[in-house]
């Protein structure tokens, strides 16, 4: 029983992290963020690397609803929860994102 509970918890965390703005912009690579945001036709053209997870979530709000955005946040309030958690993760990743911002610049979406 304990193993099933741990397995369920790990799977749940993995599913939520797959939609996390910070994971999509810092860990997974620029092309993932570009593909996801272009799919929902967001009006954002670039995302700064510093606090990119929060910026990614704001761009999600500015896009048209699609199957992708509905999978990421089936309940709009979850997007705000993800934005708060992305803020925390972005703060932890701040030294790395400052370095990548100065060396690579913004994430270009268009």
Residue pairs with C-beta under 8 A, 6 or more apart in sequence:
16 82
17 23
19 71
19 72
19 73
19 82
20 53
20 82
20 85
20 86
20 89
21 52
21 53
21 54
21 55
21 56
21 57
21 60
21 82
21 83
21 86
22 52
22 53
22 56
22 85
22 86
22 89
22 90
22 93
23 53
23 89
24 32
24 33
24 36
24 53
24 56
25 32
25 33
25 47
25 49
25 52
25 53
25 55
25 56
25 107
26 49
26 52
26 53
26 89
26 90
26 93
26 96
26 97
30 107
30 108
33 47
33 52
33 56
33 107
33 109
34 107
34 108
34 109
36 68
36 72
37 44
37 47
37 56
37 59
37 60
37 63
37 109
38 109
38 110
39 66
39 68
40 60
40 63
40 64
40 65
40 66
40 68
40 69
41 63
41 64
42 59
42 60
42 62
42 63
42 109
43 62
43 63
44 55
44 58
44 59
44 62
44 109
45 108
45 109
45 110
46 106
46 107
46 108
46 109
46 110
47 55
47 56
47 59
47 106
47 107
47 109
48 55
48 101
48 106
48 107
49 97
49 100
49 101
49 104
49 105
49 106
49 107
50 90
50 94
50 97
50 98
50 101
51 87
51 90
51 97
52 90
52 97
52 107
53 83
53 86
53 87
53 89
53 90
54 83
54 86
54 87
54 90
56 86
57 79
57 82
57 83
57 86
58 83
59 109
60 69
60 72
60 73
60 79
61 79
63 69
72 79
72 82
73 79
73 82
90 97
